[in-house]
Amino acid sequence: MKCWSQSCLWPKSSNGLVVIPYTISNVYDDWERQIIENAIQSFHSTTCIRFVPRTNEYDYIMVENGDGCYSSLGKEGYGQVLSINRQGCVYYGVVQHEIMHALGFQHEQTRSDRDYYVRINWENIYSDMAFNFYLQDTNNLNTPYDYGSIMHYGRTAFSMYNGVETITPIPDPYVQIGQRDGMSYWDIQRVNLLYGC
């Protein structure tokens, strides 16, 4: 996570909850909307994050059918876009992944200590996508590297060659990475640590 100051965190209410207003674009059908809602609501049972439908709040998240799966890092202010494209992003784990970005979390494979845990195969990565693998100056919240994080890319993410690895776990190259089934134990713990839940 890269958020070093309170300015990029969503504020905590006096009741100890972090309330984040949101809207969901009307372009999604009922099935897509349910997937998005389920991913949003999943934070309620394990963290102090509470997403609420926006009424007139100034700062909020807009779930939009943008041109990919992406989000700003942390609270940007006003209506910030969380892009969930209908043609490839409307999956429970993908929505959770983008929400984690909006809460302030970087990709796991960009952690400051990642070189002890994965090898980035730069020669296999599309050059215009290499930024997704750049090492970041992160606050790891004194938590271990998490191969199972919802924020970890899969082995062939942005590979120039079909099926060729861009990320290889070390020392065990057979460790599973890149799951999008749901937040891991450490994903949940990090949200709670960062936001003081």
N, C-alpha and C positions, 0 to 999 in steps of 0.2 A: 504494500500500500504506500502511496506517495504523499498522502495528505498529512503534512507536518503541522499545520495550524488549524485552529478552530474554524477559520473562514471557509474551508471547503467541506466541513462537516455539516450535516443537517442538525439544527438545534434541538436540544433536549428540553422538553416541557417540565414544568415544576412537579408534575406527577411522575417523572422519571421515564416517560415515554418519548420517543423520537417520532413525531407525527409528520408524515410527508404526504401532502396532497397530490393527487394525480388525476389525469384524464386519459381516456382511451378513445382513439379515433373511431368514428362511426363506420369506417370502411370494413372493419372486421365482421365476419359473420358470427353467429351465436357460438359455434364450436370453437373458433379462434379466440373469441372474447373469453370463453370459459377457461381455456388453457392459460391465457394471460392473467386472468383473475386468480386462478389457482396458484400460479407462481408468485404473484404479488402477496397473496394471503399467507403463503408458506412461511414468511418471515415472522408472522404474528405469534406462532406457537413456540418459537425457539429463541426469539430476540426481543428487544424492547422497541423495535421498529414497528410502526403502525402506519400503514398506507390508508388514506381516507379519500373518498371522492372530493375533488376540488369544488369549492363554492365560489369564493372570490379571493383566495389567498394569492399573494404576489409571487412567492416562490413555489414552484410545483414541477412535477414531471409530466410530460406529454408523451404517451405511448403512441407512436405514429408509424405508418407504413412507409418508412423511408427506403433508401436504396441499399439496404444491407442490415446487418445486426451490429449496432454500435450505441454507445452512450458517452456522455461527458464523464470526466473523472471527478467524482464528488459533486457537492452542491455548486452549481454554476450561477444560479440566480435567475429570477423570473421564470418563464416557461421553458424548461430545458427538454430537448428531444431525447427520447429513448427509442431508437429505431428498431422496430421488429417487422421486417419485410414479410409480406404474406407468402412469398415464394421460397421460403427456406429458413425462416427464423422463428416461426410460431411453434416452438417446442418448449415444454416446461423448463428444462435445464438451460436452454438458451436464454429465455426470459430471466431466469434467476441470475445467470452470468452477467447480463447487461445491467440488472438492478445492482449487483455487487459493484460494478463500475460506478454507477450513480451514487453509491454509498461511499466511494473513495478508494476502491481496491483495484490494483493493477493485475495483470496476468501473472500467474504463479511463476512461469518460466522466465520472467524478467526480474525476479527478486535479486537483491544485491549479492546473495550467497548461492545463486543457482549453479555456478560452475562446479560446485562440489556434487551436484545431483543430476545434472543433465549436460549433454554436449549438444550445442547448436550446430547443425550442419549447414553452414552459410551457403555453400556451393549449390545446395538444392533448393534454396528459397528464392522466389520471385523477388527481384531487386526492389520493386516498388512496394513490397510487403515486408521488407526486412525490419522496418521500424517496430513491428509487432514483437520482435525478438531482442531488441536492444536492452542491455542491462540497465536497470533503473536504480536510483538511490532510494531504496525503500525502507520504511519502518516495518520490520517483520513482526513487531509486537511480541518478541521473544517466543515465537511459535516455530515448530519444526517445518521444514520444507514438506509440502503436501502433494505427492504425486496424484492423489485422489481428489484434489480440489476442483470445484466447478470452474475455477479460473485458470486451470492448466489446459494448454492446447494439446491436441492429439499429436501422434507421431508424424503425420504427414501434412500438417497444417501448412497451407500456402506452398506446397511442393511444386516445383516446376515439372517434375517427372511423376507420373501416376504411380502411387504406392511407394515412392522413395522417401525415406525418413528425413524430416527437417529437425526433429528432436529425438535424441537417443538418451534414455535414462542411464545413469552410471551410479554405482558400479554394475548393477544388475540391469542389462538391457531389455529384460523381459517384463519389467514392472509395467503395469497398466497405467496409462495416462490419457487424459482428454475425455473423461466421462462427462456426460450431460444428463445423468439421471436425477441429480439433485445435489444440494449443498452437502459437503462433507462435514464431519465432526469439526475439523479445524476451520472450515469456512464459517461455521456458526460461532465458534469460539472467538474468532477474530472480529466478527461484527460486534459481539458482546464486549470484547476488550476495547475496541476502538471507541465505541459509543458509551462505555461505562454502564452496561446493562446489569 
